[in-house]
Amino acid sequence: MKAFFPCAGFGTRMGEWTKFLPKPLLKINNIPLIYYSLFHARSWGVNDGILNLHYFGEKIQKELKGFNDFQLHFSSETPEILGTGGGIRTGIERFWNLQNDFLVLNPDFILFPESEFSPWPNEKDKEKFDCILYLSKIPENTNYTGLSLKEDLVGFEAGGYFYLGLSWMKAECLSDLEPNKPYDLADTFRKLSSQNRLGGKIFPGTFLDLGEKKFYEKYKDTDFSDRLSNDWVEFRNRISS
């Protein structure tokens, strides 16, 4: 089972916090954000992951050199950053193939799923969809891109849901993109939506989006152990030692 972790961005919304540090290494309760995504990936059976790197990418690679819960590949983007779609497509070309399917986990989000939740689709959904986005209702006073959800199909007309940075995807749906060129993953989502191949599921749980400075500063010293599964404490202690 495979997962992709988008880690190449500049983190400009974080202000001075990312002047000398990439956003995935910003700490929550002294644990870099990327580990929360890696923890969930491990819990969901992932044994092979790719992180794309650009802004201070060498610092991410150095931080994770001792991580051995599952295999990690580092897909460096130089000199040009490739965007969300281009980064995934290039990573697939380097380390996987177009017959794979995989999860995407955005480290901006800390997820608190219900205990029995798994993001992997059943066989019926695998036949019906090429990609499934996990969604939540848009909170008040936020400016997320609104998506619609009707009969498990995601639409880009104005709607009351937004994408939580967690998805399942077939690599073949990116086959029309050329490796090593920049693309926006949202364009692929729009194409799949127009073909009725973009699924959507309501995420069963709660979340925090820490991709903006004010939210990061509010929660950066918070211990979320009581909101994560029992395995989190062991995982946290092990990576901190």
VENMO-V805520 format. One record per residue. N is the residue number from 0. RES is the residue in three letters. SS is DSSP state (H for helix, E for strand, L for the rest). PHI is phi as a letter, one per 20 degrees, with the letter a starting at -180 (999 if undefined). D_FIRST is the distance of its C-alpha to the first C-alpha in Angstrom with 2 decimals. Layout:
BEGIN
[[N/RES/SS/PHI/D_FIRST] [N/RES/SS/PHI/D_FIRST]]
END
This chain:
BEGIN
[[0/MET/L/999/0.00] [1/LYS/E/c/3.77] [2/ALA/E/b/7.10] [3/PHE/E/d/10.69] [4/PHE/E/c/13.66] [5/PRO/E/f/17.07] [6/CYS/E/c/19.53] [7/ALA/L/e/22.23] [8/GLY/L/f/24.77] [9/PHE/L/e/28.29] [10/GLY/L/m/28.41] [11/THR/H/f/31.89] [12/ARG/H/f/32.08] [13/MET/H/e/31.94] [14/GLY/H/m/35.32] [15/GLU/H/f/36.40] [16/TRP/H/f/33.29] [17/THR/H/d/31.39] [18/LYS/L/f/34.43] [19/PHE/L/c/33.19] [20/LEU/L/b/29.63] [21/PRO/L/f/26.49] [22/LYS/H/g/25.50] [23/PRO/H/f/22.13] [24/LEU/H/e/24.37] [25/LEU/L/f/26.85] [26/LYS/E/e/27.13] [27/ILE/E/d/27.08] [28/ASN/L/l/28.92] [29/ASN/L/m/28.65] [30/ILE/E/d/24.82] [31/PRO/E/g/23.46] [32/LEU/H/g/21.68] [33/ILE/H/g/18.47] [34/TYR/H/f/17.90] [35/TYR/H/f/17.89] [36/SER/H/f/14.84] [37/LEU/H/f/13.11] [38/PHE/H/f/14.26] [39/HIS/H/f/12.81] [40/ALA/H/g/9.32] [41/ARG/H/f/9.71] [42/SER/H/f/11.34] [43/TRP/L/e/8.66] [44/GLY/L/n/6.34] [45/VAL/L/f/4.64] [46/ASN/L/c/5.61] [47/ASP/E/b/6.38] [48/GLY/E/c/8.62] [49/ILE/E/c/11.73] [50/LEU/E/d/14.95] [51/ASN/E/e/17.82] [52/LEU/E/c/21.18] [53/HIS/L/b/24.78] [54/TYR/L/f/27.12] [55/PHE/L/l/27.57] [56/GLY/H/f/24.25] [57/GLU/H/f/25.57] [58/LYS/H/f/25.94] [59/ILE/H/f/22.28] [60/GLN/H/f/21.42] [61/LYS/H/f/24.15] [62/GLU/H/f/23.06] [63/LEU/L/e/19.52] [64/LYS/L/f/20.71] [65/GLY/L/e/20.67] [66/PHE/L/f/17.27] [67/ASN/L/c/15.48] [68/ASP/L/f/13.18] [69/PHE/L/b/10.28] [70/GLN/E/f/10.79] [71/LEU/E/c/12.27] [72/HIS/E/d/13.91] [73/PHE/E/d/16.99] [74/SER/E/d/18.14] [75/SER/E/f/21.84] [76/GLU/L/d/23.85] [77/THR/L/b/27.49] [78/PRO/L/e/30.12] [79/GLU/L/d/28.99] [80/ILE/L/f/26.34] [81/LEU/L/d/24.29] [82/GLY/H/m/23.64] [83/THR/H/f/20.51] [84/GLY/H/f/20.05] [85/GLY/H/f/21.28] [86/GLY/H/f/19.15] [87/ILE/H/f/15.84] [88/ARG/H/f/17.32] [89/THR/H/f/18.59] [90/GLY/H/f/15.45] [91/ILE/H/f/13.72] [92/GLU/H/f/16.90] [93/ARG/H/e/16.90] [94/PHE/H/c/13.52] [95/TRP/L/c/11.41] [96/ASN/L/b/13.08] [97/LEU/L/f/14.07] [98/GLN/L/e/12.39] [99/ASN/L/e/8.86] [100/ASP/E/c/7.91] [101/PHE/E/a/6.72] [102/LEU/E/e/8.45] [103/VAL/E/d/11.72] [104/LEU/E/c/13.38] [105/ASN/L/e/17.02] [106/PRO/L/f/18.53] [107/ASP/L/f/21.82] [108/PHE/E/d/20.89] [109/ILE/E/d/20.80] [110/LEU/E/d/19.47] [111/PHE/E/c/20.89] [112/PRO/E/f/19.11] [113/GLU/L/f/20.66] [114/SER/L/f/19.55] [115/GLU/L/e/17.87] [116/PHE/L/f/16.01] [117/SER/L/c/12.38] [118/PRO/L/e/11.54] [119/TRP/L/f/9.44] [120/PRO/L/f/12.29] [121/ASN/L/e/14.19] [122/GLU/H/f/15.19] [123/LYS/H/f/18.36] [124/ASP/H/f/16.93] [125/LYS/H/f/14.56] [126/GLU/H/f/17.86] [127/LYS/H/e/19.85] [128/PHE/L/c/17.94] [129/ASP/L/e/16.25] [130/CYS/E/b/15.48] [131/ILE/E/c/15.90] [132/LEU/E/e/17.52] [133/TYR/E/e/18.08] [134/LEU/E/c/21.81] [135/SER/E/b/24.70] [136/LYS/E/f/28.43] [137/ILE/L/f/30.12] [138/PRO/L/f/32.08] [139/GLU/L/f/35.78] [140/ASN/L/m/37.11] [141/THR/L/c/33.93] [142/ASN/L/c/33.43] [143/TYR/L/f/29.87] [144/THR/L/f/29.49] [145/GLY/L/f/30.13] [146/LEU/E/c/27.98] [147/SER/E/e/28.97] [148/LEU/E/b/27.02] [149/LYS/E/c/28.59] [150/GLU/L/l/27.15] [151/ASP/L/m/23.56] [152/LEU/E/d/24.41] [153/VAL/E/e/24.51] [154/GLY/E/c/27.73] [155/PHE/L/d/29.14] [156/GLU/L/f/32.59] [157/ALA/L/g/33.64] [158/GLY/L/b/31.90] [159/GLY/L/e/31.38] [160/TYR/E/c/27.65] [161/PHE/E/c/25.58] [162/TYR/E/e/22.01] [163/LEU/E/e/20.47] [164/GLY/E/m/18.15] [165/LEU/E/c/15.01] [166/SER/E/b/13.61] [167/TRP/E/d/11.07] [168/MET/E/b/11.86] [169/LYS/E/e/12.05] [170/ALA/H/f/12.79] [171/GLU/H/f/15.85] [172/CYS/H/f/17.57] [173/LEU/H/d/18.20] [174/SER/L/f/19.69] [175/ASP/L/e/23.18] [176/LEU/L/e/22.77] [177/GLU/L/e/23.96] [178/PRO/L/f/22.11] [179/ASN/L/m/24.08] [180/LYS/L/c/25.90] [181/PRO/L/f/25.84] [182/TYR/L/b/24.63] [183/ASP/L/e/24.27] [184/LEU/H/f/21.15] [185/ALA/H/f/23.62] [186/ASP/H/f/25.25] [187/THR/H/f/22.17] [188/PHE/H/g/21.92] [189/ARG/H/f/25.62] [190/LYS/H/f/25.36] [191/LEU/H/f/22.70] [192/SER/H/f/24.88] [193/SER/H/f/27.90] [194/GLN/L/e/26.20] [195/ASN/L/l/25.17] [196/ARG/L/d/21.49] [197/LEU/E/d/20.61] [198/GLY/E/e/19.78] [199/GLY/E/b/20.42] [200/LYS/E/c/19.98] [201/ILE/E/f/22.03] [202/PHE/L/f/20.12] [203/PRO/L/e/21.25] [204/GLY/E/r/22.47] [205/THR/E/c/24.17] [206/PHE/E/b/23.43] [207/LEU/E/c/25.25] [208/ASP/E/e/25.29] [209/LEU/L/d/26.46] [210/GLY/L/e/26.54] [211/GLU/L/c/30.34] [212/LYS/H/g/32.89] [213/LYS/H/f/34.69] [214/PHE/H/f/31.66] [215/TYR/H/f/30.39] [216/GLU/H/f/33.90] [217/LYS/H/f/34.20] [218/TYR/H/d/31.18] [219/LYS/L/f/30.73] [220/ASP/L/d/32.42] [221/THR/L/e/30.87] [222/ASP/L/e/29.07] [223/PHE/L/d/26.42] [224/SER/H/g/25.70] [225/ASP/H/f/27.32] [226/ARG/H/d/25.07] [227/LEU/L/d/21.71] [228/SER/L/f/20.43] [229/ASN/L/f/22.27] [230/ASP/H/f/19.61] [231/TRP/H/f/20.37] [232/VAL/H/f/23.69] [233/GLU/H/f/22.42] [234/PHE/H/f/19.70] [235/ARG/H/g/22.41] [236/ASN/H/f/24.98] [237/ARG/H/f/22.90] [238/ILE/H/f/22.00] [239/SER/H/e/25.62] [240/SER/L/f/27.26]]
END
